[in-house]
Amino acid sequence: MNGDEGGRSPELDQVRQMLFGDLPVEEGWALVDAAVSGARDADRWERIEREAAETMNDDLLALVKRMRHRRGLG
């Protein structure tokens, strides 16, 4: 599956690959979709970014921030 299938951005596909590259594609997308659907407001995104800053590399953190801005949450 490429990043354009199912309305998913190339950046979101990069997040899936970076976080869940060892899982089957469908399982990785299920985890990403669950995380994104659970973060529907700015406060939740801010918590995600704080966690990401502590645990993710700079490239992945930048992708998370771009996703937030595209959703109009910051």
C-alpha positions as CSV (number, residue, x, y, z in Angstrom):
1,M,0.0,0.0,0.0
2,N,1.4,3.4,-0.8
3,G,0.8,6.6,1.1
4,D,-2.0,7.8,-1.2
5,E,-4.2,4.7,-0.8
6,G,-7.2,5.1,1.6
7,G,-6.7,8.8,1.8
8,R,-3.4,8.5,3.8
9,S,-0.7,10.9,3.2
10,P,2.9,9.9,2.2
11,E,4.0,11.4,5.6
12,L,1.6,9.1,7.4
13,D,3.0,6.2,5.5
14,Q,6.4,7.2,6.6
15,V,5.2,7.2,10.2
16,R,3.8,3.7,9.8
17,Q,7.0,2.5,8.3
18,M,9.2,4.0,11.0
19,L,7.1,2.8,13.9
20,F,5.7,-0.5,12.6
21,G,8.0,-1.4,9.7
22,D,8.4,-4.9,11.1
23,L,4.7,-5.6,11.2
24,P,2.5,-6.6,8.3
25,V,1.2,-3.5,6.5
26,E,-2.4,-4.0,7.6
27,E,-1.4,-4.4,11.3
28,G,0.8,-1.2,11.1
29,W,-2.1,0.8,9.6
30,A,-4.5,-0.5,12.2
31,L,-2.2,0.8,15.0
32,V,-1.6,4.2,13.2
33,D,-5.4,4.6,12.5
34,A,-6.2,3.9,16.2
35,A,-3.6,6.5,17.3
36,V,-4.8,9.1,14.9
37,S,-8.5,8.6,15.7
38,G,-7.7,8.9,19.4
39,A,-6.1,12.3,18.9
40,R,-8.9,14.5,17.6
41,D,-8.1,17.6,19.6
42,A,-5.1,20.0,20.1
43,D,-4.5,18.9,23.7
44,R,-4.1,15.3,22.7
45,W,-1.8,16.2,19.8
46,E,0.3,18.2,22.3
47,R,0.6,15.2,24.5
48,I,1.6,13.0,21.6
49,E,4.3,15.5,20.6
50,R,5.7,15.7,24.1
51,E,5.9,11.9,24.2
52,A,7.4,11.9,20.7
53,A,10.0,14.4,21.6
54,E,11.2,12.0,24.4
55,T,11.2,8.8,22.4
56,M,11.3,9.5,18.6
57,N,14.0,10.6,16.3
58,D,13.8,14.1,14.9
59,D,12.5,13.0,11.5
60,L,9.6,11.1,13.0
61,L,8.8,14.0,15.4
62,A,8.7,16.4,12.4
63,L,6.2,14.1,10.6
64,V,4.0,14.1,13.7
65,K,4.0,17.9,13.9
66,R,3.2,18.2,10.2
67,M,0.2,15.8,10.6
68,R,-1.1,18.0,13.5
69,H,-0.9,21.1,11.4
70,R,-2.6,19.5,8.4
71,R,-5.5,18.6,10.7
72,G,-5.7,22.3,11.8
73,L,-4.9,21.5,15.4
74,G,-2.0,23.8,15.9
